[in-house]
Amino acid sequence: GGTSAMQAIVIDPQSPQRVGFRSVKPPAPRAAEALVRVKAISLNRGEVVYRVQGEAGTDHLVIGENVAAAEPFGPYHLIAEQLGGQQLAEAMTQLAPGGTCVSVGVSTGPAGYVVPVDMARMRRAPGACLRILNVYHELEREPASRGLRRLVRLVADGKLTPHLGVEADWREIGPVAQALLDRQFQGKAVLHVSAEN
């Protein structure tokens, strides 16, 4: 048979959102690969917010870019931090003794890679540590299916509520991506894949 075009979301450097929607040549899976039909995709600005209250023992959840504003609610036993730079350094000073700060990414640009740690403040939390989360390394230690099974169970038990900020057709990728970048909503953007025309 002939090779007809299919619709796809692609990286588009010319678009202000850096993503676009266009017709492309269908992929040709190799022997060890599979082609799957996608019904929905998720767009995430990089925020990792866990609402695992109860099972994880969360008493307070503080979300935002001004990490210093969270200090009155601390000290914290666990901090998931994704901004990097000065915000990561501030987060580390808010740890309880033996606490862990997990760096899940850097979204503050090149300066985010420089972390000026205030060792005098860190000494108030003996045993506190910084853990760098690398998804590829984690998947070598434990398969994704185990974590996904846990997330599904938490949602089914009502202990985790996925926060969907926007649901739209996937053809709206450009405006949705821009709204996500402009922080016009919180949570994930879920784009539903409609039938190809």
Buried (B, 14 or more C-beta within 10 A) or exposed (E): EEEEEEBBBEEBEEBEBEBBBEEEEEEEEEEEEEEEEEEEBEBEBEBEEEBBBEEEEEEEEBEEEEBEEBBEEBBBBBBBBBBBBBBBBBBBBBBBEEBBBBBBBBBBEEEBEEBEEEEEBBEEBEEBEBEEBEEEEEEEEEEEEEEEEEEEEBEEEEBBEEEEBBEBEBBBBBEBBBBBEEEEBBBBBBBBBEEEE
